[in-house]
Amino acid sequence: MTAPSLDVVVVEITNANNYSQLSHSLRTFAPNDVRDTILSGPLTNGQDPLTVLDIAQHTIGVLYILCVRWHTPLRC
């Protein structure tokens, strides 16, 4: 099974109705190292996913992305 792209994850975040299910999905959609790499990257069009997500509506998804960025070394 291949991990979904960040684009797929963002769509899941924006369409979520059940926040506990979304939280579980964000924790388990891929192994930790793969998940962290996906969540810390840009969308396929190069856009930052935080510019697509609304903090008030997509708080759980935004927090997962921010937490991963906080713990992932910068890639220069």
PQR file of N, CA, C, O and H, with PARSE charges and radii, in Angstrom:
ATOM      1  N   MET A   1       0.837  -1.177   0.000 -0.4000 1.5000
ATOM      2  CA  MET A   1       0.000   0.000   0.000 -0.0000 2.0000
ATOM      3  C   MET A   1       0.883   1.242   0.000  0.5500 1.7000
ATOM      4  O   MET A   1       1.811   1.344   0.803 -0.5500 1.4000
ATOM      5  N   THR A   2       0.604   2.176  -0.888 -0.4000 1.5000
ATOM      6  CA  THR A   2       1.378   3.410  -0.937 -0.0000 2.0000
ATOM      7  C   THR A   2       0.666   4.499  -0.135  0.5500 1.7000
ATOM      8  O   THR A   2      -0.562   4.532  -0.052 -0.5500 1.4000
ATOM      9  H   THR A   2      -0.150   2.093  -1.540  0.4000 1.0000
ATOM     10  N   ALA A   3       1.447   5.364   0.435 -0.4000 1.5000
ATOM     11  CA  ALA A   3       0.894   6.466   1.221 -0.0000 2.0000
ATOM     12  C   ALA A   3       0.274   7.494   0.285  0.5500 1.7000
ATOM     13  O   ALA A   3       0.766   7.696  -0.826 -0.5500 1.4000
ATOM     14  H   ALA A   3       2.445   5.337   0.367  0.4000 1.0000
ATOM     15  N   PRO A   4      -0.796   8.143   0.720 -0.5600 1.5000
ATOM     16  CA  PRO A   4      -1.419   9.174  -0.123  0.2800 2.0000
ATOM     17  C   PRO A   4      -0.545  10.414  -0.207  0.5500 1.7000
ATOM     18  O   PRO A   4       0.303  10.652   0.653 -0.5500 1.4000
ATOM     19  N   SER A   5      -0.761  11.194  -1.244 -0.4000 1.5000
ATOM     20  CA  SER A   5      -0.044  12.461  -1.370 -0.0000 2.0000
ATOM     21  C   SER A   5      -0.634  13.468  -0.386  0.5500 1.7000
ATOM     22  O   SER A   5      -1.715  13.256   0.164 -0.5500 1.4000
ATOM     23  H   SER A   5      -1.450  11.001  -1.942  0.4000 1.0000
ATOM     24  N   LEU A   6       0.082  14.552  -0.176 -0.4000 1.5000
ATOM     25  CA  LEU A   6      -0.422  15.600   0.701 -0.0000 2.0000
ATOM     26  C   LEU A   6      -1.713  16.184   0.142  0.5500 1.7000
ATOM     27  O   LEU A   6      -2.584  16.599   0.907 -0.5500 1.4000
ATOM     28  H   LEU A   6       0.959  14.724  -0.623  0.4000 1.0000
ATOM     29  N   ASP A   7      -1.849  16.221  -1.168 -0.4000 1.5000
ATOM     30  CA  ASP A   7      -3.078  16.721  -1.788 -0.0000 2.0000
ATOM     31  C   ASP A   7      -4.288  15.900  -1.322  0.5500 1.7000
ATOM     32  O   ASP A   7      -5.338  16.453  -0.998 -0.5500 1.4000
ATOM     33  H   ASP A   7      -1.143  15.883  -1.790  0.4000 1.0000
ATOM     34  N   VAL A   8      -4.123  14.585  -1.294 -0.4000 1.5000
ATOM     35  CA  VAL A   8      -5.204  13.690  -0.854 -0.0000 2.0000
ATOM     36  C   VAL A   8      -5.502  13.924   0.624  0.5500 1.7000
ATOM     37  O   VAL A   8      -6.664  13.937   1.032 -0.5500 1.4000
ATOM     38  H   VAL A   8      -3.270  14.135  -1.557  0.4000 1.0000
ATOM     39  N   VAL A   9      -4.463  14.106   1.418 -0.4000 1.5000
ATOM     40  CA  VAL A   9      -4.633  14.347   2.849 -0.0000 2.0000
ATOM     41  C   VAL A   9      -5.374  15.669   3.074  0.5500 1.7000
ATOM     42  O   VAL A   9      -6.260  15.738   3.925 -0.5500 1.4000
ATOM     43  H   VAL A   9      -3.520  14.095   1.086  0.4000 1.0000
ATOM     44  N   VAL A  10      -5.024  16.707   2.330 -0.4000 1.5000
ATOM     45  CA  VAL A  10      -5.688  18.008   2.476 -0.0000 2.0000
ATOM     46  C   VAL A  10      -7.165  17.903   2.095  0.5500 1.7000
ATOM     47  O   VAL A  10      -8.016  18.510   2.745 -0.5500 1.4000
ATOM     48  H   VAL A  10      -4.304  16.651   1.638  0.4000 1.0000
ATOM     49  N   VAL A  11      -7.469  17.147   1.062 -0.4000 1.5000
ATOM     50  CA  VAL A  11      -8.875  16.940   0.687 -0.0000 2.0000
ATOM     51  C   VAL A  11      -9.612  16.233   1.818  0.5500 1.7000
ATOM     52  O   VAL A  11     -10.746  16.587   2.141 -0.5500 1.4000
ATOM     53  H   VAL A  11      -6.778  16.653   0.534  0.4000 1.0000
ATOM     54  N   GLU A  12      -8.970  15.235   2.420 -0.4000 1.5000
ATOM     55  CA  GLU A  12      -9.585  14.539   3.549 -0.0000 2.0000
ATOM     56  C   GLU A  12      -9.818  15.499   4.715  0.5500 1.7000
ATOM     57  O   GLU A  12     -10.862  15.441   5.364 -0.5500 1.4000
ATOM     58  H   GLU A  12      -8.049  14.947   2.158  0.4000 1.0000
ATOM     59  N   ILE A  13      -8.866  16.368   4.979 -0.4000 1.5000
ATOM     60  CA  ILE A  13      -9.009  17.348   6.063 -0.0000 2.0000
ATOM     61  C   ILE A  13     -10.182  18.284   5.779  0.5500 1.7000
ATOM     62  O   ILE A  13     -11.003  18.535   6.661 -0.5500 1.4000
ATOM     63  H   ILE A  13      -8.018  16.414   4.451  0.4000 1.0000
ATOM     64  N   THR A  14     -10.262  18.795   4.569 -0.4000 1.5000
ATOM     65  CA  THR A  14     -11.311  19.770   4.238 -0.0000 2.0000
ATOM     66  C   THR A  14     -12.694  19.137   4.180  0.5500 1.7000
ATOM     67  O   THR A  14     -13.692  19.834   4.363 -0.5500 1.4000
ATOM     68  H   THR A  14      -9.595  18.591   3.852  0.4000 1.0000
ATOM     69  N   ASN A  15     -12.777  17.842   3.930 -0.4000 1.5000
ATOM     70  CA  ASN A  15     -14.078  17.172   3.838 -0.0000 2.0000
ATOM     71  C   ASN A  15     -14.495  16.475   5.127  0.5500 1.7000
ATOM     72  O   ASN A  15     -15.564  15.867   5.175 -0.5500 1.4000
ATOM     73  H   ASN A  15     -11.966  17.276   3.781  0.4000 1.0000
ATOM     74  N   ALA A  16     -13.684  16.550   6.161 -0.4000 1.5000
ATOM     75  CA  ALA A  16     -13.943  15.803   7.399 -0.0000 2.0000
ATOM     76  C   ALA A  16     -15.179  16.306   8.134  0.5500 1.7000
ATOM     77  O   ALA A  16     -15.400  17.508   8.280 -0.5500 1.4000
ATOM     78  H   ALA A  16     -12.816  17.044   6.122  0.4000 1.0000
ATOM     79  N   ASN A  17     -15.976  15.343   8.592 -0.4000 1.5000
ATOM     80  CA  ASN A  17     -17.138  15.633   9.435 -0.0000 2.0000
ATOM     81  C   ASN A  17     -16.944  15.075  10.838  0.5500 1.7000
ATOM     82  O   ASN A  17     -17.514  15.581  11.804 -0.5500 1.4000
ATOM     83  H   ASN A  17     -15.796  14.366   8.473  0.4000 1.0000
ATOM     84  N   ASN A  18     -16.139  14.035  10.938 -0.4000 1.5000
ATOM     85  CA  ASN A  18     -15.906  13.360  12.210 -0.0000 2.0000
ATOM     86  C   ASN A  18     -14.451  13.613  12.615  0.5500 1.7000
ATOM     87  O   ASN A  18     -13.531  13.030  12.041 -0.5500 1.4000
ATOM     88  H   ASN A  18     -15.675  13.623  10.153  0.4000 1.0000
ATOM     89  N   TYR A  19     -14.252  14.477  13.598 -0.4000 1.5000
ATOM     90  CA  TYR A  19     -12.898  14.909  13.942 -0.0000 2.0000
ATOM     91  C   TYR A  19     -12.086  13.830  14.631  0.5500 1.7000
ATOM     92  O   TYR A  19     -10.864  13.790  14.485 -0.5500 1.4000
ATOM     93  H   TYR A  19     -14.999  14.950  14.065  0.4000 1.0000
ATOM     94  N   SER A  20     -12.734  12.964  15.369 -0.4000 1.5000
ATOM     95  CA  SER A  20     -11.986  11.879  15.982 -0.0000 2.0000
ATOM     96  C   SER A  20     -11.515  10.894  14.918  0.5500 1.7000
ATOM     97  O   SER A  20     -10.414  10.353  15.022 -0.5500 1.4000
ATOM     98  H   SER A  20     -13.726  12.996  15.488  0.4000 1.0000
ATOM     99  N   GLN A  21     -12.326  10.658  13.909 -0.4000 1.5000
ATOM    100  CA  GLN A  21     -11.923   9.795  12.798 -0.0000 2.0000
ATOM    101  C   GLN A  21     -10.800  10.453  11.987  0.5500 1.7000
ATOM    102  O   GLN A  21      -9.868   9.774  11.555 -0.5500 1.4000
ATOM    103  H   GLN A  21     -13.220  11.098  13.825  0.4000 1.0000
ATOM    104  N   LEU A  22     -10.888  11.764  11.781 -0.4000 1.5000
ATOM    105  CA  LEU A  22      -9.834  12.484  11.068 -0.0000 2.0000
ATOM    106  C   LEU A  22      -8.522  12.394  11.837  0.5500 1.7000
ATOM    107  O   LEU A  22      -7.473  12.141  11.246 -0.5500 1.4000
ATOM    108  H   LEU A  22     -11.645  12.315  12.132  0.4000 1.0000
ATOM    109  N   SER A  23      -8.571  12.595  13.121 -0.4000 1.5000
ATOM    110  CA  SER A  23      -7.369  12.514  13.941 -0.0000 2.0000
ATOM    111  C   SER A  23      -6.734  11.123  13.836  0.5500 1.7000
ATOM    112  O   SER A  23      -5.518  10.998  13.691 -0.5500 1.4000
ATOM    113  H   SER A  23      -9.424  12.801  13.601  0.4000 1.0000
ATOM    114  N   HIS A  24      -7.553  10.099  13.911 -0.4000 1.5000
ATOM    115  CA  HIS A  24      -7.045   8.726  13.770 -0.0000 2.0000
ATOM    116  C   HIS A  24      -6.415   8.536  12.387  0.5500 1.7000
ATOM    117  O   HIS A  24      -5.335   7.957  12.266 -0.5500 1.4000
ATOM    118  H   HIS A  24      -8.541  10.201  14.029  0.4000 1.0000
ATOM    119  N   SER A  25      -7.080   9.016  11.366 -0.4000 1.5000
ATOM    120  CA  SER A  25      -6.568   8.886   9.999 -0.0000 2.0000
ATOM    121  C   SER A  25      -5.233   9.605   9.834  0.5500 1.7000
ATOM    122  O   SER A  25      -4.318   9.074   9.205 -0.5500 1.4000
ATOM    123  H   SER A  25      -7.957   9.486  11.464  0.4000 1.0000
ATOM    124  N   LEU A  26      -5.115  10.809  10.396 -0.4000 1.5000
ATOM    125  CA  LEU A  26      -3.865  11.565  10.283 -0.0000 2.0000
ATOM    126  C   LEU A  26      -2.725  10.899  11.045  0.5500 1.7000
ATOM    127  O   LEU A  26      -1.563  11.050  10.669 -0.5500 1.4000
ATOM    128  H   LEU A  26      -5.859  11.240  10.907  0.4000 1.0000
ATOM    129  N   ARG A  27      -3.036  10.171  12.100 -0.4000 1.5000
ATOM    130  CA  ARG A  27      -2.006   9.456  12.865 -0.0000 2.0000
ATOM    131  C   ARG A  27      -1.577   8.160  12.201  0.5500 1.7000
ATOM    132  O   ARG A  27      -0.467   7.686  12.440 -0.5500 1.4000
ATOM    133  H   ARG A  27      -3.981  10.047  12.405  0.4000 1.0000
ATOM    134  N   THR A  28      -2.439   7.574  11.368 -0.4000 1.5000
ATOM    135  CA  THR A  28      -2.187   6.208  10.893 -0.0000 2.0000
ATOM    136  C   THR A  28      -2.115   6.039   9.382  0.5500 1.7000
ATOM    137  O   THR A  28      -1.978   4.906   8.922 -0.5500 1.4000
ATOM    138  H   THR A  28      -3.341   7.959  11.174  0.4000 1.0000
ATOM    139  N   PHE A  29      -2.200   7.095   8.588 -0.4000 1.5000
ATOM    140  CA  PHE A  29      -2.251   6.904   7.132 -0.0000 2.0000
ATOM    141  C   PHE A  29      -0.938   6.411   6.536  0.5500 1.7000
ATOM    142  O   PHE A  29      -0.914   5.947   5.396 -0.5500 1.4000
ATOM    143  H   PHE A  29      -2.311   8.015   8.962  0.4000 1.0000
ATOM    144  N   ALA A  30       0.149   6.504   7.289 -0.4000 1.5000
ATOM    145  CA  ALA A  30       1.456   6.019   6.815 -0.0000 2.0000
ATOM    146  C   ALA A  30       2.357   5.839   8.034  0.5500 1.7000
ATOM    147  O   ALA A  30       2.065   6.372   9.104 -0.5500 1.4000
ATOM    148  H   ALA A  30       0.130   6.881   8.215  0.4000 1.0000
ATOM    149  N   PRO A  31       3.449   5.094   7.877 -0.5600 1.5000
ATOM    150  CA  PRO A  31       4.418   5.002   8.980  0.2800 2.0000
ATOM    151  C   PRO A  31       4.903   6.406   9.369  0.5500 1.7000
ATOM    152  O   PRO A  31       4.911   7.317   8.541 -0.5500 1.4000
ATOM    153  N   ASN A  32       5.305   6.567  10.625 -0.4000 1.5000
ATOM    154  CA  ASN A  32       5.657   7.897  11.155 -0.0000 2.0000
ATOM    155  C   ASN A  32       6.608   8.689  10.274  0.5500 1.7000
ATOM    156  O   ASN A  32       6.343   9.854   9.978 -0.5500 1.4000
ATOM    157  H   ASN A  32       5.299   5.827  11.298  0.4000 1.0000
ATOM    158  N   ASP A  33       7.713   8.083   9.847 -0.4000 1.5000
ATOM    159  CA  ASP A  33       8.690   8.837   9.056 -0.0000 2.0000
ATOM    160  C   ASP A  33       8.117   9.261   7.707  0.5500 1.7000
ATOM    161  O   ASP A  33       8.384  10.368   7.239 -0.5500 1.4000
ATOM    162  H   ASP A  33       7.929   7.137  10.087  0.4000 1.0000
ATOM    163  N   VAL A  34       7.339   8.394   7.086 -0.4000 1.5000
ATOM    164  CA  VAL A  34       6.718   8.726   5.797 -0.0000 2.0000
ATOM    165  C   VAL A  34       5.645   9.791   6.004  0.5500 1.7000
ATOM    166  O   VAL A  34       5.566  10.759   5.247 -0.5500 1.4000
ATOM    167  H   VAL A  34       7.122   7.495   7.466  0.4000 1.0000
ATOM    168  N   ARG A  35       4.827   9.606   7.026 -0.4000 1.5000
ATOM    169  CA  ARG A  35       3.763  10.565   7.335 -0.0000 2.0000
ATOM    170  C   ARG A  35       4.355  11.951   7.580  0.5500 1.7000
ATOM    171  O   ARG A  35       3.842  12.946   7.069 -0.5500 1.4000
ATOM    172  H   ARG A  35       4.892   8.820   7.641  0.4000 1.0000
ATOM    173  N   ASP A  36       5.427  12.017   8.355 -0.4000 1.5000
ATOM    174  CA  ASP A  36       6.044  13.300   8.664 -0.0000 2.0000
ATOM    175  C   ASP A  36       6.608  13.967   7.415  0.5500 1.7000
ATOM    176  O   ASP A  36       6.513  15.184   7.257 -0.5500 1.4000
ATOM    177  H   ASP A  36       5.845  11.209   8.770  0.4000 1.0000
ATOM    178  N   THR A  37       7.188  13.173   6.537 -0.4000 1.5000
ATOM    179  CA  THR A  37       7.714  13.719   5.280 -0.0000 2.0000
ATOM    180  C   THR A  37       6.588  14.280   4.428  0.5500 1.7000
ATOM    181  O   THR A  37       6.725  15.357   3.848 -0.5500 1.4000
ATOM    182  H   THR A  37       7.265  12.184   6.665  0.4000 1.0000
ATOM    183  N   ILE A  38       5.478  13.559   4.347 -0.4000 1.5000
ATOM    184  CA  ILE A  38       4.336  14.019   3.551 -0.0000 2.0000
ATOM    185  C   ILE A  38       3.759  15.297   4.148  0.5500 1.7000
ATOM    186  O   ILE A  38       3.564  16.279   3.432 -0.5500 1.4000
ATOM    187  H   ILE A  38       5.366  12.684   4.818  0.4000 1.0000
ATOM    188  N   LEU A  39       3.484  15.297   5.454 -0.4000 1.5000
ATOM    189  CA  LEU A  39       2.835  16.444   6.087 -0.0000 2.0000
ATOM    190  C   LEU A  39       3.727  17.684   6.140  0.5500 1.7000
ATOM    191  O   LEU A  39       3.215  18.795   6.278 -0.5500 1.4000
ATOM    192  H   LEU A  39       3.642  14.499   6.035  0.4000 1.0000
ATOM    193  N   SER A  40       5.031  17.525   6.035 -0.4000 1.5000
ATOM    194  CA  SER A  40       5.921  18.687   6.100 -0.0000 2.0000
ATOM    195  C   SER A  40       6.220  19.281   4.723  0.5500 1.7000
ATOM    196  O   SER A  40       6.925  20.286   4.626 -0.5500 1.4000
ATOM    197  H   SER A  40       5.447  16.623   5.923  0.4000 1.0000
ATOM    198  N   GLY A  41       5.698  18.678   3.670 -0.4000 1.5000
ATOM    199  CA  GLY A  41       6.006  19.148   2.326 -0.0000 2.0000
ATOM    200  C   GLY A  41       4.939  20.041   1.728  0.5500 1.7000
ATOM    201  O   GLY A  41       3.922  20.321   2.363 -0.5500 1.4000
ATOM    202  H   GLY A  41       5.126  17.862   3.749  0.4000 1.0000
ATOM    203  N   PRO A  42       5.176  20.487   0.499 -0.5600 1.5000
ATOM    204  CA  PRO A  42       4.191  21.311  -0.213  0.2800 2.0000
ATOM    205  C   PRO A  42       3.193  20.427  -0.967  0.5500 1.7000
ATOM    206  O   PRO A  42       3.401  19.223  -1.117 -0.5500 1.4000
ATOM    207  N   LEU A  43       2.119  21.040  -1.431 -0.4000 1.5000
ATOM    208  CA  LEU A  43       1.180  20.357  -2.323 -0.0000 2.0000
ATOM    209  C   LEU A  43       1.875  20.125  -3.662  0.5500 1.7000
ATOM    210  O   LEU A  43       2.945  20.684  -3.900 -0.5500 1.4000
ATOM    211  H   LEU A  43       1.950  22.018  -1.309  0.4000 1.0000
ATOM    212  N   THR A  44       1.295  19.322  -4.528 -0.4000 1.5000
ATOM    213  CA  THR A  44       1.949  19.017  -5.809 -0.0000 2.0000
ATOM    214  C   THR A  44       2.136  20.257  -6.675  0.5500 1.7000
ATOM    215  O   THR A  44       3.025  20.284  -7.526 -0.5500 1.4000
ATOM    216  H   THR A  44       0.426  18.868  -4.335  0.4000 1.0000
ATOM    217  N   ASN A  45       1.313  21.283  -6.471 -0.4000 1.5000
ATOM    218  CA  ASN A  45       1.475  22.517  -7.254 -0.0000 2.0000
ATOM    219  C   ASN A  45       2.474  23.482  -6.606  0.5500 1.7000
ATOM    220  O   ASN A  45       2.657  24.602  -7.082 -0.5500 1.4000
ATOM    221  H   ASN A  45       0.591  21.261  -5.779  0.4000 1.0000
ATOM    222  N   GLY A  46       3.127  23.035  -5.503 -0.4000 1.5000
ATOM    223  CA  GLY A  46       4.125  23.848  -4.829 -0.0000 2.0000
ATOM    224  C   GLY A  46       3.565  24.746  -3.737  0.5500 1.7000
ATOM    225  O   GLY A  46       4.321  25.414  -3.030 -0.5500 1.4000
ATOM    226  H   GLY A  46       2.978  22.125  -5.117  0.4000 1.0000
ATOM    227  N   GLN A  47       2.256  24.765  -3.597 -0.4000 1.5000
ATOM    228  CA  GLN A  47       1.607  25.632  -2.616 -0.0000 2.0000
ATOM    229  C   GLN A  47       1.740  25.061  -1.209  0.5500 1.7000
ATOM    230  O   GLN A  47       1.724  23.845  -1.017 -0.5500 1.4000
ATOM    231  H   GLN A  47       1.642  24.223  -4.171  0.4000 1.0000
ATOM    232  N   ASP A  48       1.870  25.941  -0.240 -0.4000 1.5000
ATOM    233  CA  ASP A  48       1.911  25.546   1.169 -0.0000 2.0000
ATOM    234  C   ASP A  48       0.494  25.131   1.572  0.5500 1.7000
ATOM    235  O   ASP A  48      -0.443  25.904   1.373 -0.5500 1.4000
ATOM    236  H   ASP A  48       1.883  26.929  -0.396  0.4000 1.0000
ATOM    237  N   PRO A  49       0.313  23.930   2.134 -0.5600 1.5000
ATOM    238  CA  PRO A  49      -1.038  23.487   2.498  0.2800 2.0000
ATOM    239  C   PRO A  49      -1.694  24.390   3.548  0.5500 1.7000
ATOM    240  O   PRO A  49      -2.921  24.435   3.639 -0.5500 1.4000
ATOM    241  N   LEU A  50      -0.898  25.101   4.333 -0.4000 1.5000
ATOM    242  CA  LEU A  50      -1.475  25.989   5.338 -0.0000 2.0000
ATOM    243  C   LEU A  50      -2.156  27.203   4.713  0.5500 1.7000
ATOM    244  O   LEU A  50      -2.957  27.864   5.374 -0.5500 1.4000
ATOM    245  H   LEU A  50       0.099  25.063   4.259  0.4000 1.0000
ATOM    246  N   THR A  51      -1.853  27.506   3.452 -0.4000 1.5000
ATOM    247  CA  THR A  51      -2.550  28.597   2.768 -0.0000 2.0000
ATOM    248  C   THR A  51      -3.899  28.137   2.229  0.5500 1.7000
ATOM    249  O   THR A  51      -4.755  28.960   1.906 -0.5500 1.4000
ATOM    250  H   THR A  51      -1.203  26.968   2.915  0.4000 1.0000
ATOM    251  N   VAL A  52      -4.089  26.826   2.130 -0.4000 1.5000
ATOM    252  CA  VAL A  52      -5.344  26.260   1.629 -0.0000 2.0000
ATOM    253  C   VAL A  52      -6.317  25.997   2.771  0.5500 1.7000
ATOM    254  O   VAL A  52      -7.530  26.118   2.605 -0.5500 1.4000
ATOM    255  H   VAL A  52      -3.393  26.157   2.392  0.4000 1.0000
ATOM    256  N   LEU A  53      -5.778  25.638   3.926 -0.4000 1.5000
ATOM    257  CA  LEU A  53      -6.613  25.272   5.066 -0.0000 2.0000
ATOM    258  C   LEU A  53      -6.970  26.502   5.892  0.5500 1.7000
ATOM    259  O   LEU A  53      -6.139  27.387   6.095 -0.5500 1.4000
ATOM    260  H   LEU A  53      -4.792  25.540   4.061  0.4000 1.0000
ATOM    261  N   ASP A  54      -8.196  26.549   6.362 -0.4000 1.5000
ATOM    262  CA  ASP A  54      -8.673  27.621   7.229 -0.0000 2.0000
ATOM    263  C   ASP A  54      -8.509  27.156   8.672  0.5500 1.7000
ATOM    264  O   ASP A  54      -9.059  26.125   9.059 -0.5500 1.4000
ATOM    265  H   ASP A  54      -8.871  25.830   6.198  0.4000 1.0000
ATOM    266  N   ILE A  55      -7.760  27.906   9.462 -0.4000 1.5000
ATOM    267  CA  ILE A  55      -7.460  27.500  10.836 -0.0000 2.0000
ATOM    268  C   ILE A  55      -8.736  27.266  11.647  0.5500 1.7000
ATOM    269  O   ILE A  55      -8.764  26.359  12.480 -0.5500 1.4000
ATOM    270  H   ILE A  55      -7.312  28.743   9.147  0.4000 1.0000
ATOM    271  N   ALA A  56      -9.781  28.046  11.431 -0.4000 1.5000
ATOM    272  CA  ALA A  56     -11.019  27.897  12.199 -0.0000 2.0000
ATOM    273  C   ALA A  56     -11.789  26.639  11.802  0.5500 1.7000
ATOM    274  O   ALA A  56     -12.410  26.003  12.653 -0.5500 1.4000
ATOM    275  H   ALA A  56      -9.758  28.782  10.755  0.4000 1.0000
ATOM    276  N   GLN A  57     -11.756  26.280  10.534 -0.4000 1.5000
ATOM    277  CA  GLN A  57     -12.509  25.111  10.053 -0.0000 2.0000
ATOM    278  C   GLN A  57     -11.687  23.833  10.060  0.5500 1.7000
ATOM    279  O   GLN A  57     -12.245  22.745  10.205 -0.5500 1.4000
ATOM    280  H   GLN A  57     -11.252  26.797   9.843  0.4000 1.0000
ATOM    281  N   HIS A  58     -10.399  23.938   9.909 -0.4000 1.5000
ATOM    282  CA  HIS A  58      -9.535  22.762   9.737 -0.0000 2.0000
ATOM    283  C   HIS A  58      -8.458  22.690  10.812  0.5500 1.7000
ATOM    284  O   HIS A  58      -7.313  22.332  10.535 -0.5500 1.4000
ATOM    285  H   HIS A  58      -9.946  24.822   9.791  0.4000 1.0000
ATOM    286  N   THR A  59      -8.834  23.033  12.033 -0.4000 1.5000
ATOM    287  CA  THR A  59      -7.885  23.158  13.140 -0.0000 2.0000
ATOM    288  C   THR A  59      -7.058  21.898  13.348  0.5500 1.7000
ATOM    289  O   THR A  59      -5.841  21.982  13.515 -0.5500 1.4000
ATOM    290  H   THR A  59      -9.764  23.324  12.257  0.4000 1.0000
ATOM    291  N   ILE A  60      -7.689  20.746  13.341 -0.4000 1.5000
ATOM    292  CA  ILE A  60      -6.953  19.492  13.589 -0.0000 2.0000
ATOM    293  C   ILE A  60      -5.892  19.270  12.519  0.5500 1.7000
ATOM    294  O   ILE A  60      -4.749  18.948  12.840 -0.5500 1.4000
ATOM    295  H   ILE A  60      -8.677  20.678  13.205  0.4000 1.0000
ATOM    296  N   GLY A  61      -6.253  19.436  11.265 -0.4000 1.5000
ATOM    297  CA  GLY A  61      -5.290  19.253  10.184 -0.0000 2.0000
ATOM    298  C   GLY A  61      -4.148  20.249  10.250  0.5500 1.7000
ATOM    299  O   GLY A  61      -2.989  19.886  10.052 -0.5500 1.4000
ATOM    300  H   GLY A  61      -7.182  19.698  11.004  0.4000 1.0000
ATOM    301  N   VAL A  62      -4.471  21.507  10.527 -0.4000 1.5000
ATOM    302  CA  VAL A  62      -3.440  22.545  10.643 -0.0000 2.0000
ATOM    303  C   VAL A  62      -2.485  22.212  11.786  0.5500 1.7000
ATOM    304  O   VAL A  62      -1.270  22.347  11.642 -0.5500 1.4000
ATOM    305  H   VAL A  62      -5.413  21.803  10.687  0.4000 1.0000
ATOM    306  N   LEU A  63      -3.032  21.778  12.915 -0.4000 1.5000
ATOM    307  CA  LEU A  63      -2.176  21.441  14.051 -0.0000 2.0000
ATOM    308  C   LEU A  63      -1.263  20.255  13.756  0.5500 1.7000
ATOM    309  O   LEU A  63      -0.101  20.260  14.162 -0.5500 1.4000
ATOM    310  H   LEU A  63      -4.019  21.668  13.032  0.4000 1.0000
ATOM    311  N   TYR A  64      -1.766  19.246  13.062 -0.4000 1.5000
ATOM    312  CA  TYR A  64      -0.907  18.114  12.695 -0.0000 2.0000
ATOM    313  C   TYR A  64       0.239  18.587  11.811  0.5500 1.7000
ATOM    314  O   TYR A  64       1.384  18.185  12.021 -0.5500 1.4000
ATOM    315  H   TYR A  64      -2.710  19.243  12.732  0.4000 1.0000
ATOM    316  N   ILE A  65      -0.047  19.428  10.833 -0.4000 1.5000
ATOM    317  CA  ILE A  65       0.993  19.929   9.929 -0.0000 2.0000
ATOM    318  C   ILE A  65       2.011  20.768  10.706  0.5500 1.7000
ATOM    319  O   ILE A  65       3.218  20.611  10.521 -0.5500 1.4000
ATOM    320  H   ILE A  65      -0.977  19.755  10.663  0.4000 1.0000
ATOM    321  N   LEU A  66       1.527  21.651  11.567 -0.4000 1.5000
ATOM    322  CA  LEU A  66       2.441  22.494  12.348 -0.0000 2.0000
ATOM    323  C   LEU A  66       3.312  21.669  13.283  0.5500 1.7000
ATOM    324  O   LEU A  66       4.503  21.946  13.426 -0.5500 1.4000
ATOM    325  H   LEU A  66       0.547  21.779  11.717  0.4000 1.0000
ATOM    326  N   CYS A  67       2.733  20.663  13.917 -0.4000 1.5000
ATOM    327  CA  CYS A  67       3.517  19.802  14.819 -0.0000 2.0000
ATOM    328  C   CYS A  67       4.618  19.063  14.070  0.5500 1.7000
ATOM    329  O   CYS A  67       5.740  18.944  14.561 -0.5500 1.4000
ATOM    330  H   CYS A  67       1.765  20.438  13.801  0.4000 1.0000
ATOM    331  N   VAL A  68       4.299  18.573  12.895 -0.4000 1.5000
ATOM    332  CA  VAL A  68       5.310  17.872  12.093 -0.0000 2.0000
ATOM    333  C   VAL A  68       6.401  18.844  11.673  0.5500 1.7000
ATOM    334  O   VAL A  68       7.585  18.513  11.736 -0.5500 1.4000
ATOM    335  H   VAL A  68       3.387  18.669  12.496  0.4000 1.0000
ATOM    336  N   ARG A  69       6.017  20.033  11.248 -0.4000 1.5000
ATOM    337  CA  ARG A  69       7.023  21.024  10.845 -0.0000 2.0000
ATOM    338  C   ARG A  69       7.916  21.401  12.031  0.5500 1.7000
ATOM    339  O   ARG A  69       9.117  21.613  11.861 -0.5500 1.4000
ATOM    340  H   ARG A  69       5.055  20.303  11.197  0.4000 1.0000
ATOM    341  N   TRP A  70       7.343  21.485  13.207 -0.4000 1.5000
ATOM    342  CA  TRP A  70       8.096  21.846  14.401 -0.0000 2.0000
ATOM    343  C   TRP A  70       9.172  20.807  14.682  0.5500 1.7000
ATOM    344  O   TRP A  70      10.265  21.150  15.132 -0.5500 1.4000
ATOM    345  H   TRP A  70       6.368  21.313  13.345  0.4000 1.0000
ATOM    346  N   HIS A  71       8.867  19.533  14.418 -0.4000 1.5000
ATOM    347  CA  HIS A  71       9.777  18.442  14.761 -0.0000 2.0000
ATOM    348  C   HIS A  71      10.600  17.911  13.586  0.5500 1.7000
ATOM    349  O   HIS A  71      11.401  16.993  13.757 -0.5500 1.4000
ATOM    350  H   HIS A  71       7.979  19.254  14.053  0.4000 1.0000
ATOM    351  N   THR A  72      10.408  18.480  12.400 -0.4000 1.5000
ATOM    352  CA  THR A  72      11.130  18.025  11.221 -0.0000 2.0000
ATOM    353  C   THR A  72      12.241  19.033  10.900  0.5500 1.7000
ATOM    354  O   THR A  72      11.972  20.230  10.793 -0.5500 1.4000
ATOM    355  H   THR A  72       9.757  19.226  12.261  0.4000 1.0000
ATOM    356  N   PRO A  73      13.490  18.559  10.746 -0.5600 1.5000
ATOM    357  CA  PRO A  73      14.590  19.481  10.412  0.2800 2.0000
ATOM    358  C   PRO A  73      14.334  20.184   9.078  0.5500 1.7000
ATOM    359  O   PRO A  73      13.758  19.599   8.161 -0.5500 1.4000
ATOM    360  N   LEU A  74      14.761  21.426   8.979 -0.4000 1.5000
ATOM    361  CA  LEU A  74      14.638  22.166   7.727 -0.0000 2.0000
ATOM    362  C   LEU A  74      15.476  21.523   6.643  0.5500 1.7000
ATOM    363  O   LEU A  74      16.586  21.055   6.894 -0.5500 1.4000
ATOM    364  H   LEU A  74      15.229  21.901   9.724  0.4000 1.0000
ATOM    365  N   ARG A  75      14.942  21.505   5.449 -0.4000 1.5000
ATOM    366  CA  ARG A  75      15.690  20.982   4.296 -0.0000 2.0000
ATOM    367  C   ARG A  75      16.085  22.148   3.421  0.5500 1.7000
ATOM    368  O   ARG A  75      15.229  22.744   2.768 -0.5500 1.4000
ATOM    369  H   ARG A  75      14.040  21.885   5.245  0.4000 1.0000
ATOM    370  N   CYS A  76      17.354  22.487   3.391 -0.4000 1.5000
ATOM    371  CA  CYS A  76      17.820  23.635   2.590 -0.0000 2.0000
ATOM    372  C   CYS A  76      18.606  23.157   1.398  0.5500 1.7000
ATOM    373  O   CYS A  76      19.080  23.971   0.605 -0.5500 1.4000
ATOM    374  H   CYS A  76      18.050  22.003   3.922  0.4000 1.0000
TER
END
